Amino acid sequence: MTLEPIRYKNNQLEILDQLLLPGQSKYIKINGVEDGWNAIRNMQVRGAPAIAIVGCLSLVVELNKQQFSNKDELRDIIGDKLKYLVSARPTAVNIKIAADELTNLAGNLSKNESISVEEMRKRFIAAIESMPEKDLNDNKSIGDHGAKAVLDLYPKNSKVTMLTHCNTGSLATYSYGTALGVIRSLHAQGRLEHAYCTETRPYLQGARLTAYELVYEKIPSTLIVDSAVSALMKEKKISGVVVGADRVVANGDTANKIGTYTIAVVAKYHNVPFFVAAPFTSIDMNIKSGHEIVIEERPDKETTHFQGLRIAAEGIPCWNPAFDVTPASLITGIITERGVFRPDELKDLRL
Ligand SMILES: CSC[C@H]1O[C@H](OP(=O)(O)O)[C@H](O)[C@@H]1O
């Protein structure tokens, strides 16, 4: 059985509550947009692609329960609900891009005089229901392009040792993952010597989620604390770093989980290639550089407590940005489903 973080069938949507992993595998029902917003905001589901898929499917669940008197009414409700879903978390761009495309689709369908409101709803829902399969196909392409990009840097038939940060696997996407998909592809090709994953404080996506995926699939791996990254690169032969992205912008600057920038700086110092793996649905060409990316700040309690247990002194204020921005100058390549690009090549691509 492979991990199934999102279950969607017969208009029933359930997600694996990632706040409880790895200790508990518990699915929670998503009955509409409010449930979707809360699950995203509370990080019961997280990961840029997974946020977009769950958010949009939560709208489908809601639309299937309602009747609409006309196409304009349906268009307006879709627009309002999508805008609300985007507000749950500001940094990951996938849901914003999906919302913009779906809002445009609803507008175009509402102007189509040859179709009924029922046909409009059907076509709109079909567009969202195609998202999971597209994400999976994109991730497998990312995995294969990324594996090739790393292996091309080393002698033929050699094996590589990779470091990754946060969780970018099946638990951050519909399935297979982005950066962790690259590690999966290297392993499947028999070319992965070892994978290191960081714990990724404070939510512990690495210790709780990536380690869970790696152990489950028997991928040779080791967990390290976030502050061991520089010692790891000093003491071990790390072939490359591969991380995910919440938002890649036009000049290649990339917002990703807090700590990514640290790893990129250390990788530069140790001459370790540093790759970002992201589908085109994570690339925001409307933003020129990383300075403009809105960085989500999470509640102090996520730093001072873990699963309800206080681990920091009472009364200490916190600064808890969920992401940081890695400048393009520290990025060797951006691995996408269409191939691997240098950061400065993005601006010339047609998305
Ligand atoms: C392919 S997931 C991209 C990205 O999302 C994660 O953030 P979060 O767990 O807060 O949703 C992390 O930054 C991953 O790299």
The ligand as a Tripos MOL2 file, in Angstrom:
@<TRIPOS>MOLECULE
LIG
   15    15     1     0     0
SMALL
NO_CHARGES

@<TRIPOS>ATOM
      1 C1          6.1720   20.0510   -2.4880 C.3       1 LIG1
      2 S1          5.7930   20.8130   -0.9900 S.3       1 LIG1
      3 C2          6.5580   22.3350   -1.0450 C.3       1 LIG1
      4 C3          6.8750   22.9130    0.3190 C.3       1 LIG1
      5 O1          5.7530   22.9770    1.2610 O.3       1 LIG1
      6 C4          6.2700   22.7940    2.5980 C.3       1 LIG1
      7 O2          5.8090   23.7810    3.4910 O.3       1 LIG1
      8 P1          4.6220   23.4450    4.5480 P.3       1 LIG1
      9 O3          4.9400   22.1140    5.1700 O.co2     1 LIG1
     10 O4          4.6660   24.6060    5.5360 O.co2     1 LIG1
     11 O5          3.3600   23.4380    3.7290 O.co2     1 LIG1
     12 C5          7.7580   22.9070    2.4310 C.3       1 LIG1
     13 O6          8.1670   24.2740    2.3250 O.3       1 LIG1
     14 C6          7.9270   22.1790    1.1100 C.3       1 LIG1
     15 O7          9.2000   22.2950    0.5810 O.3       1 LIG1
@<TRIPOS>BOND
     1     1     2 1
     2     2     3 1
     3     3     4 1
     4     4     5 1
     5     4    14 1
     6     5     6 1
     7     6     7 1
     8     6    12 1
     9     7     8 1
    10     8     9 2
    11     8    10 1
    12     8    11 1
    13    12    13 1
    14    12    14 1
    15    14    15 1
@<TRIPOS>SUBSTRUCTURE
     1 LIG1         1 GROUP 0 **** ****
